[in-house]
């Protein structure tokens, strides 16, 4: 997401959290976020859990650090942690709950909205390009055909039809 966001996390047992991030989301091995980042618990009780810079952390690729979404500046006592499968939430004081819903809302200006629209168009264009990648060579010369034939699978069905 480009620009500031609000993330609403609904957990089992009636827990509801809201996370406000003042910077664009990014995957990183370091915490990020500006001074306006904060996390609130809305239910079962309303309270500000934590606020301040460097609260956000998202990792899906690096094997050296935990994967998933974490919120909180103290790595040993995080305010909220969502596992990489998006199924389990660990919140206040290590309590675990099942993740019921996760919603992320963009909250930027009209210029941020236009940047996001351009980004989306570029991603769609790139995805369309990737779908049209031609396979190398012809089927008659393809090594996959030879492997299938060596395994006893007949791949030349059209050649067997009598005239």
Secondary structure as UniProt FT lines:
FT   STRAND          5..11
FT   HELIX           12..14
FT   STRAND          16..21
FT   TURN            35..36
FT   STRAND          38..43
FT   STRAND          47..51
FT   STRAND          56..59
FT   STRAND          68..71
FT   TURN            75..76
FT   STRAND          80..83
FT   TURN            84..85
FT   STRAND          88..91
FT   HELIX           92..94
FT   STRAND          95..106
FT   HELIX           110..131
FT   HELIX           139..141
FT   HELIX           143..150
FT   TURN            151..152
FT   HELIX           158..160
//
